[in-house]
């Protein structure tokens, strides 16, 4: 814990960086449950609230001291803080396995994140998962060959989201 921020070094499930060790993130676990669905089951692949911090105060001043010699450090001074959720549930049975829903949403202020979390917790808790499984199975059978963005957006729509991925760039 540093400056009131818990630092996680665990490897996040989706490795974005392409390096052998993956990327590290400030994450807080969100949901931690698995719901059964008849003989088949749903597996919560991952569920996080994620934060990207900007450098302020003494840390910002310290970086500024070295910018003249290391101009690439300006990148650190221009990081935009953001908050988000990353949620993924898989459907797994003896006959098939597929991503049931996966969204990643970013917000530029904490109050928008809080509203999103409150809304999505209610949606998740009140979801009739058997209905979602059946709807996604029908969709997959009828729309084979759709690109992953279209499929992800369809699934996100089932949870009241207009799209699966809503991200902000690191730099403004």
C-alpha positions, -999 to 999 in steps of 0.1 A, spaced: 0 0 0 14 34 -10 -3 67 -7 -35 49 2 -34 29 -31 -31 -8 -29 -6 -20 -55 -14 -52 -73 12 -72 -91 -10 -101 -101 -12 -108 -138 -45 -96 -152 -64 -122 -173 -63 -104 -206 -27 -97 -216 -26 -66 -237 10 -56 -239 24 -86 -259 53 -89 -236 60 -122 -220 49 -110 -186 18 -91 -197 7 -58 -183 0 -48 -147 -30 -29 -135 -45 -14 -104 -74 -37 -100 -101 -43 -74 -121 -75 -76 -158 -68 -82 -180 -99 -84 -167 -132 -71 -194 -158 -78 -204 -186 -101 -240 -194 -108 -251 -228 -119 -274 -232 -149 -290 -267 -149 -263 -293 -158 -243 -266 -175 -227 -238 -157 -216 -202 -159 -180 -194 -151 -171 -159 -140 -138 -155 -160 -130 -121 -145 -147 -91 -129 -126 -60 -120 -128 -24 -113 -97 -8 -128 -80 25 -121 -54 44 -140 -39 72 -119 -22 104 -131 10 117 -115 3 147 -92 20 165 -63 55 154 -53 56 126 -78 48 150 -107 74 174 -95 100 146 -93 93 135 -129 95 171 -141 131 173 -127 142 147 -152 122 157 -183 150 178 -198 174 149 -199 146 123 -206 119 139 -227 100 106 -230 90 111 -193 66 138 -206 44 108 -214 40 101 -177 30 138 -171 2 135 -197 -15 104 -185 -52 109 -182 -67 93 -151 -96 70 -157 -117 43 -140 -135 13 -155 -150 -21 -152 -140 -53 -170 -165 -81 -167 -166 -115 -184 -188 -146 -180 -182 -178 -199 -207 -206 -207 -191 -240 -202 -208 -274 -208 -196 -308 -220 -207 -299 -255 -196 -263 -259 -178 -234 -244 -182 -197 -254 -180 -162 -239 -215 -154 -227 -208 -117 -221 -177 -95 -219 -176 -57 -215 -149 -32 -208 -161 3 -200 -140 33 -190 -150 66 -173 -132 99 -168 -147 105 -134 -155 84 -104 -191 95 -101 -199 81 -136 -181 48 -126 -202 46 -94 -234 51 -114 -223 24 -138 -214 0 -111 -247 5 -92 -267 -1 -125 -247 -31 -136 -248 -48 -102 -286 -47 -103 -286 -60 -138 -263 -88 -130 -281 -98 -99 -315 -98 -116 -304 -115 -148 -322 -147 -158 -290 -164 -169 -308 -193 -185 -326 -169 -208 -293 -152 -217 -277 -185 -225 -306 -195 -247 -306 -162 -265 -269 -162 -271 -270 -198 -284 -297 -188 -309 -278 -158 -319 -246 -178 -324 -264 -204 -345 -281 -177 -367 -252 -153 -370 -221 -174 -374 -193 -155 -390 -201 -121 -375 -171 -102 -364 -162 -102 -327 -172 -66 -322 -208 -71 -335 -211 -103 -315 -198 -86 -283 -222 -56 -288 -252 -80 -293 -243 -97 -260 -237 -64 -242 -271 -52 -254 -287 -81 -235 -273 -64 -203 -285 -29 -212 -252 -16 -226 -251 0 -261 -218 -17 -268 -193 -41 -253 -162 -18 -254 -162 18 -244 -126 29 -237 -107 62 -234 -72 67 -246 -45 70 -220 -35 104 -232 -60 132 -239 
